[in-house]
Amino acid sequence: MRIPDKVCLITGGGSGIGEATARLFAAEGARVAVVDVDAVNGERVVAQIRETGRPALFVAADVADEAAAAAAVDQVAAHFGRIDVLFNNAGVSAVGDVAQCEPADWDRVMRVNVRGVYLMSHYVVPVMRRQGGGVIINMSSTIAVVGLESRAAYAASKGAVLALTRAMAADHSRENIRVAALLPGTVYTPFVEGYLRRHYADRMDEAVAQLKRRQLNNELMRPEDVAYAALYLASDEARFALGTALVIDGGVSAAKVFA
């Protein structure tokens, strides 16, 4: 057990990377709180974790809504007595360059991806201060450091999260609150699969093959691959990972692949 009895709050824990992380954290000894706007999937994940004998809690909340974020943190802290790990995983995306991306889509991406990270951290940090420390993991992306066509809003939001992570590490490390960021590449989540089916229904195989070619190993990451990286950052093994930007992208940011 790498994180025995740690209370881990995971936003966006009802599917994809969040779901995989919730399951892995529980298997590694954690008490898991899943926060998600999707009550059906959030409750499903929590019920399945409880079936394994591990304690888990679901809280329905929009992390970008201040009252909901504050209430979610209060509920988790009251239920478990503390919050040892906050994984700011919830996020949305939008497609298009700055001319194509509509203001409403830009604002939605910034609201969830940046404001959501800020609000959850804003309310969790005082809890961690009172208990003597904790870990905050922010979900950034390789796109924060490597340009990708037609992802202007998403790239801007993940760059902001990376910068915020470093600022938080500088502010809170002396309070024994360790802050780090995860920078994954393309992960084959239900969200990504749904996007491909909507836009490339007649050539799914070709679309998936193109995504694979971005990686040096010609494979697509699965949510579990990112969950294991999150587990490392959540564990005491990562005690020197302060302000760290942990890249796990199959080599996308390491080399240009000409296929």
Rosetta blueprint (number, residue, H / E / L):
1 M L
2 R L
3 I L
4 P L
5 D L
6 K L
7 V E
8 C E
9 L E
10 I E
11 T E
12 G L
13 G L
14 G L
15 S L
16 G H
17 I H
18 G H
19 E H
20 A H
21 T H
22 A H
23 R H
24 L H
25 F H
26 A H
27 A H
28 E L
29 G L
30 A L
31 R E
32 V E
33 A E
34 V E
35 V E
36 D E
37 V L
38 D L
39 A H
40 V H
41 N H
42 G H
43 E H
44 R H
45 V H
46 V H
47 A H
48 Q H
49 I H
50 R H
51 E H
52 T L
53 G L
54 R L
55 P L
56 A E
57 L E
58 F E
59 V E
60 A E
61 A L
62 D L
63 V L
64 A L
65 D L
66 E H
67 A H
68 A H
69 A H
70 A H
71 A H
72 A H
73 V H
74 D H
75 Q H
76 V H
77 A H
78 A H
79 H H
80 F H
81 G L
82 R L
83 I L
84 D L
85 V E
86 L E
87 F E
88 N E
89 N L
90 A L
91 G L
92 V L
93 S L
94 A L
95 V L
96 G E
97 D L
98 V L
99 A L
100 Q L
101 C L
102 E L
103 P H
104 A H
105 D H
106 W H
107 D H
108 R H
109 V H
110 M H
111 R H
112 V H
113 N H
114 V H
115 R H
116 G H
117 V H
118 Y H
119 L H
120 M H
121 S H
122 H H
123 Y H
124 V H
125 V H
126 P H
127 V H
128 M H
129 R H
130 R H
131 Q H
132 G L
133 G L
134 G E
135 V E
136 I E
137 I E
138 N E
139 M E
140 S L
141 S L
142 T H
143 I H
144 A H
145 V L
146 V L
147 G L
148 L L
149 E L
150 S L
151 R E
152 A H
153 A H
154 Y H
155 A H
156 A H
157 S H
158 K H
159 G H
160 A H
161 V H
162 L H
163 A H
164 L H
165 T H
166 R H
167 A H
168 M H
169 A H
170 A H
171 D H
172 H H
173 S H
174 R H
175 E H
176 N L
177 I E
178 R E
179 V E
180 A E
181 A E
182 L E
183 L E
184 P E
185 G L
186 T L
187 V E
188 Y L
189 T L
190 P H
191 F H
192 V H
193 E H
194 G H
195 Y H
196 L H
197 R H
198 R H
199 H H
200 Y L
201 A H
202 D H
203 R H
204 M H
205 D H
206 E H
207 A H
208 V H
209 A H
210 Q H
211 L H
212 K H
213 R L
214 R L
215 Q L
216 L L
217 N L
218 N L
219 E L
220 L L
221 M E
222 R L
223 P H
224 E H
225 D H
226 V H
227 A H
228 Y H
229 A H
230 A H
231 L H
232 Y H
233 L H
234 A H
235 S L
236 D H
237 E H
238 A H
239 R L
240 F L
241 A L
242 L L
243 G L
244 T L
245 A E
246 L E
247 V E
248 I E
249 D L
250 G L
251 G L
252 V L
253 S L
254 A L
255 A L
256 K L
257 V L
258 F L
259 A L
